[in-house]
């Protein structure tokens, strides 16, 4: 299935597009919007359910975000500060710095239940 994404005019827009591409398992879009020579492998994220995206900050060519996902029944947090560069008039993901962040017990559960994490999915992960 081919997905259509609006042209990213800013690094934040590209980061949001790339999140949607992960949700849609659209490896072609991910590969076309990175400067890396390693390519997105669809099989790696086949069993991944992306739940929520929070943009922490977006300044110049850097976007810090938290993306929540479920794999094998366990909710995980990907916290990254991503760097983007413009190549031939198109923004591309270049690299990122990963943070070792955890989902707070009192945060809203990423599953969308409106319960606190500790009263919802955290109970199922223990």
N, C-alpha and C positions, 0 to 999 in steps of 0.2 A: 504494500500500500504506500503510495506517495503522499507525503504531508507537505503542506505549503506553510512557510514561515514568512512573516514580514521581514523585509530587509532590515538588518540591524544597523541603526545609525549611531549607536553608542555601544560601548562594551557591556553596559548593563542589559541592554536589549538583546545582545548576542548571548549573554549568559542565560537570560530567561528562555531564549529560543533553544539553547542547548539543553536546558533542563527539560523542556517539552520534548526534545528529541530523545532524551533518555527515557522519558515516560512512554513515548511511542516506539521505543527500540529502533530508532531511525539512524542506523550506523552510517549511511551515506551522508546525511547532513553533518553528523559529528565529525566524520573524516574530512569533509570539505571545509569545515570551519576551525581546523586546527593547523598549527604550523609543524606539529610533530610528525616524524616519519613513522612512528608506530600507529597502527590503526585500531579503531574501535572494533572489538570482537563481540558480535551479537550474543554469542553463547555465554559470555561471562555474566551478562545481566538478564538472561532469559527468565530467571525466577525472581527477579527483583521487581517489587511494587513501589514506585516512588509515591510518597504521600504528601509532601509539603515542601515548599521553598520559602525561605526567609532571606531577603537581602539585608545585610547588616549595614553596609556602606558601599557607595560607588563614587570613586573620585579618579579623575583623569583616566588612565588605562587600567585601573585596578578595581575589582569588585570582590568584596568579602560577603560570603553567604553561608547559610546552613541549609542543607538538603536532608530531609528525613526519608528513610526508605525501610521497607520490610523485606527480609530475606530469610527463608526457612522459618517463618513465624516469629522472628526476632526483629524488633525495630532498631535501626542504627542511625547514627548522625554523621554526615559528612560536612565538616566545617573547613572551608578553604578560602584563602585569599588568592584570587586568580588574576593573572596578568594577560592582557590582550594587546595585540599590535595590529596596525592597519597595513594590509598588503594589497596593493593595486585597488585601493578604494573600498576594500572589504575588511571588516573586523574579523580577527581570528584569535582563538585561544592559543596562548603561547606556553604558559607554565603556571604552576600554582604552589602555594605553601599550605600544607595540611596542618591542622591543629588537632590535638588530642582532646576533643571536647566530648562531654557526655550530656545526655538529656537529663535535665533537672527533675527531681521527683515532683516538684510543685508546678512544673510547666504544664501548659495545656497539652493533652495527649496529641501527638502528631496524626493519629488515626482519624481525627475529626469528631470525636465523640463529645467534645466540650467538657469532659471530665479531666481532672488532673492526671498526669502520667502515672503516678503511684497508685491511683484508684482504678486505673484502666489497664492498658497493655503491659505496664511494668509488672503487674501481678502475674501475668501469663509467662513472663520471661524468667522468673526466679526458679 
